[in-house]
Amino acid sequence: MKKFYLPYSASESSDWSLYANGKAFTFHSRREALAFATDQCRKAVAAGDKSAMISIEGLDGQWRTFDSSLSPILNEPMQRAGSQH
């Protein structure tokens, strides 16, 4: 299963981090990080991983989970950012 985590806050360098399967990726904007995550998630689904998902932290601190088309996955239990990657 491929799962992407996009925390809300930028790092000290103003870059945004995206986490996937124990690896961190850095982007210049949250939009770039999300575009990469959706692209990789779509590729995973096309390769047969129907459980690929993207978890995004909102400004309110809540994590929400989406599928490769950014449709909400309502029954996915969310964890704190520190325990996800």
Secondary structure, 3 states (H helix, E strand, C coil): CCEEEECCCCCCCCCEEEEECCEEEEECCHHHHHHHHHHHHHHHHHCCCCCCEEEEECCCCCEEEECCCCCECCCCCCCCHHHCC
